[in-house]
Amino acid sequence: MTAAAPSSATDNRRRAYWLKTLHEWHWVSSAMCLIGLILFSVTGFTLNHAGQIEAKPAVTNRHAKLDAALQSRLESRTAVVKADKASKGKAPMPVELHSWLQKQFAVDTSGRDAEWSDDEIYLSLPRPGGDAWLRVSLTEGDAEYERTDRGWLSYLNDLHKGRNTGKAWSWFIDIFAGAALVFSITGLFILKMHAGNRPFTWPMVGMGFVIPVVLALLFIH
């Protein structure tokens, strides 16, 4: 009997250490992904009911006229792009056109490849919560910019899907997914350590697994 006491005390210390460590990882990971969980939960609901939530897009269309010198330089640049077979008719906007478009339409075209043809330059500008495109006519010297805004709800839904959100948001989703995974796994181990005093622990965990599986097998075809 006397030999069992030190072993029991060691087990208790070990259990207390792991429980403390799990709680630390659990609360840190939950703090990291708290706002993300709220965002993805709300947008998961709105996406699931997207057909019942009406959106009224706001469309803005603007026009401008190229000066003759810039139009001539673009025609020369078009010939160079078309001659480069490797480019497949795609190339960035020239610096002078980029600056002109920023001044006329307040639009940033840097880092994007436009589609060049004999008579026009076309650039698609998709973004979260809407779309936009830009067309420069090489024959008539006209520039047209159209922007569609579908509202903040569409913006948040696109953040949920990672649609046209760029590399930084993609990294955020990956980090958030990792934090949520740590949060879930540490929560599972904490449940395991408390399960002895909480008889409904594993039935509740089992329901969380069984219910979606049954729904998927019986109602999704």
C-alpha positions as CSV (number, residue, x, y, z in Angstrom):
1,M,0.0,0.0,0.0
2,T,2.8,2.4,0.8
3,A,4.5,1.8,-2.5
4,A,1.4,2.8,-4.5
5,A,1.1,6.3,-3.0
6,P,4.2,7.7,-4.8
7,S,3.1,6.2,-8.1
8,S,-0.4,7.7,-7.7
9,A,1.1,11.1,-6.8
10,T,3.3,10.9,-10.0
11,D,0.3,10.0,-12.1
12,N,-1.6,12.9,-10.7
13,R,1.2,15.3,-11.4
14,R,1.6,14.0,-14.9
15,R,-2.2,14.3,-15.5
16,A,-2.2,17.9,-14.1
17,Y,0.7,18.8,-16.3
18,W,-0.9,17.5,-19.5
19,L,-4.3,19.0,-18.6
20,K,-2.6,22.4,-18.0
21,T,-0.7,22.1,-21.3
22,L,-3.8,21.2,-23.2
23,H,-5.8,24.0,-21.7
24,E,-3.0,26.5,-22.7
25,W,-3.0,25.2,-26.3
26,H,-6.8,25.1,-26.4
27,W,-7.3,28.7,-25.2
28,V,-4.5,30.1,-27.4
29,S,-5.8,28.4,-30.5
30,S,-9.4,29.4,-29.7
31,A,-8.3,33.0,-29.3
32,M,-6.5,32.9,-32.7
33,C,-9.5,31.5,-34.6
34,L,-12.4,33.1,-32.6
35,I,-13.1,35.9,-35.1
36,G,-12.6,33.6,-38.0
37,L,-15.0,31.0,-36.5
38,I,-17.7,33.7,-36.2
39,L,-17.1,35.0,-39.7
40,F,-17.1,31.5,-41.3
41,S,-20.1,30.4,-39.2
42,V,-22.2,33.4,-40.2
43,T,-21.2,33.3,-43.9
44,G,-21.8,29.5,-43.9
45,F,-25.4,30.3,-43.0
46,T,-25.7,33.1,-45.6
47,L,-24.2,30.9,-48.3
48,N,-26.6,28.0,-47.4
49,H,-29.5,30.5,-47.9
50,A,-28.0,32.5,-50.7
51,G,-31.1,31.9,-52.9
52,Q,-33.3,33.5,-50.2
53,I,-31.2,36.5,-49.6
54,E,-31.6,39.1,-52.4
55,A,-28.7,41.2,-53.6
56,K,-29.1,44.3,-55.7
57,P,-25.9,44.9,-57.6
58,A,-24.7,48.4,-58.2
59,V,-23.1,48.9,-61.6
60,T,-20.8,51.8,-62.4
61,N,-19.7,52.5,-66.0
62,R,-17.2,55.1,-67.0
63,H,-15.6,56.2,-70.3
64,A,-12.5,58.1,-71.3
65,K,-10.7,59.0,-74.5
66,L,-7.0,58.1,-75.2
67,D,-4.8,60.8,-76.6
68,A,-3.4,60.1,-80.0
69,A,0.2,59.6,-78.8
70,L,-0.7,57.0,-76.2
71,Q,-3.0,55.3,-78.7
72,S,-0.1,55.0,-81.2
73,R,2.3,53.6,-78.6
74,L,-0.3,51.0,-77.6
75,E,-0.8,49.9,-81.2
76,S,3.0,49.4,-81.5
77,R,3.0,47.5,-78.2
78,T,0.2,45.3,-79.5
79,A,2.3,44.2,-82.4
80,V,5.1,43.2,-80.1
81,V,2.7,41.2,-77.8
82,K,1.1,39.4,-80.8
83,A,4.5,38.5,-82.2
84,D,5.5,36.9,-78.9
85,K,4.0,33.4,-79.3
86,A,4.9,32.4,-75.8
87,S,2.8,35.2,-74.3
88,K,-0.4,33.7,-75.9
89,G,-1.7,37.3,-76.4
90,K,-1.4,38.2,-72.7
91,A,0.9,40.8,-71.2
92,P,0.8,43.5,-68.4
93,M,-0.4,47.0,-69.1
94,P,2.4,49.3,-70.2
95,V,3.5,51.8,-67.5
96,E,2.1,54.8,-69.3
97,L,-1.3,53.2,-69.8
98,H,-1.2,52.0,-66.2
99,S,-0.7,55.6,-65.0
100,W,-3.3,56.9,-67.3
101,L,-5.9,54.4,-66.1
102,Q,-5.1,55.2,-62.5
103,K,-5.7,58.9,-63.2
104,Q,-8.9,58.4,-65.2
105,F,-10.6,55.6,-63.3
106,A,-8.7,55.3,-60.0
107,V,-8.0,51.6,-60.9
108,D,-4.8,49.7,-60.2
109,T,-3.8,47.3,-63.0
110,S,-0.4,46.4,-61.6
111,G,0.4,42.7,-61.4
112,R,-2.3,41.6,-63.8
113,D,-2.0,40.3,-67.4
114,A,-4.4,41.8,-69.9
115,E,-5.6,40.1,-73.1
116,W,-4.3,41.8,-76.2
117,S,-5.9,41.6,-79.6
118,D,-5.6,43.5,-82.8
119,D,-8.3,46.0,-81.9
120,E,-8.5,46.1,-78.1
121,I,-6.9,45.4,-74.7
122,Y,-9.2,43.7,-72.2
123,L,-8.5,43.2,-68.5
124,S,-10.7,41.3,-66.1
125,L,-10.7,42.7,-62.6
126,P,-12.6,40.2,-60.4
127,R,-12.7,41.0,-56.6
128,P,-14.6,39.9,-53.5
129,G,-18.2,41.1,-53.5
130,G,-18.3,42.1,-57.1
131,D,-16.6,42.2,-60.5
132,A,-15.0,44.7,-62.8
133,W,-13.5,44.8,-66.3
134,L,-11.6,47.3,-68.4
135,R,-11.5,47.6,-72.2
136,V,-9.3,49.9,-74.3
137,S,-10.2,50.2,-78.0
138,L,-7.1,50.5,-80.1
139,T,-9.1,51.4,-83.3
140,E,-11.3,54.2,-81.7
141,G,-9.1,55.2,-78.8
142,D,-11.9,54.7,-76.2
143,A,-11.4,53.3,-72.8
144,E,-14.3,51.8,-70.8
145,Y,-14.4,50.7,-67.2
146,E,-17.3,48.8,-65.5
147,R,-17.5,47.9,-61.9
148,T,-20.2,45.8,-60.2
149,D,-20.7,45.9,-56.4
150,R,-23.0,43.2,-54.9
151,G,-22.8,44.5,-51.3
152,W,-21.1,43.7,-48.1
153,L,-22.8,40.3,-47.7
154,S,-21.5,39.1,-51.0
155,Y,-18.1,40.4,-50.0
156,L,-18.1,38.3,-46.8
157,N,-19.4,35.3,-48.7
158,D,-16.5,35.6,-51.1
159,L,-14.1,35.8,-48.2
160,H,-15.6,32.5,-47.0
161,K,-14.9,30.9,-50.4
162,G,-11.6,32.6,-50.9
163,R,-12.8,33.9,-54.2
164,N,-10.5,36.5,-55.8
165,T,-9.0,37.4,-52.4
166,G,-5.3,37.2,-53.1
167,K,-2.4,35.4,-51.5
168,A,-2.5,37.1,-48.1
169,W,-6.1,36.0,-47.5
170,S,-5.2,32.5,-48.7
171,W,-2.4,32.4,-46.1
172,F,-4.9,33.6,-43.4
173,I,-7.3,30.7,-44.3
174,D,-4.5,28.2,-44.0
175,I,-3.4,29.6,-40.6
176,F,-7.0,29.7,-39.4
177,A,-7.6,26.1,-40.5
178,G,-4.5,25.0,-38.6
179,A,-5.6,26.9,-35.4
180,A,-9.1,25.5,-35.7
181,L,-7.6,22.0,-36.0
182,V,-5.4,22.5,-32.9
183,F,-8.5,23.9,-31.1
184,S,-10.6,20.8,-32.0
185,I,-7.9,18.2,-31.2
186,T,-6.9,19.8,-27.8
187,G,-10.7,20.0,-27.0
188,L,-11.0,16.3,-27.8
189,F,-8.2,15.4,-25.4
190,I,-9.6,17.7,-22.7
191,L,-12.9,15.9,-23.1
192,K,-11.1,12.6,-22.7
193,M,-9.5,13.6,-19.5
194,H,-12.8,14.8,-18.0
195,A,-14.9,12.0,-19.5
196,G,-14.8,9.9,-16.3
197,N,-16.8,12.5,-14.4
198,R,-19.1,13.4,-17.3
199,P,-20.9,10.3,-18.6
200,F,-22.6,12.1,-21.5
201,T,-19.3,13.1,-23.0
202,W,-18.8,10.3,-25.6
203,P,-22.5,9.9,-26.5
204,M,-22.5,13.7,-27.4
205,V,-19.3,13.3,-29.4
206,G,-20.7,10.3,-31.1
207,M,-23.8,12.2,-32.0
208,G,-21.7,14.9,-33.6
209,F,-20.3,12.2,-35.9
210,V,-23.3,10.0,-36.5
211,I,-25.8,12.8,-37.3
212,P,-24.0,14.2,-40.4
213,V,-23.1,10.7,-41.6
214,V,-26.7,9.6,-41.4
215,L,-28.0,12.8,-43.1
216,A,-25.4,12.4,-45.9
217,L,-26.3,8.7,-46.5
218,L,-30.0,9.1,-46.4
219,F,-30.8,12.6,-47.8
220,I,-27.9,13.5,-50.1
221,H,-28.1,11.9,-53.5
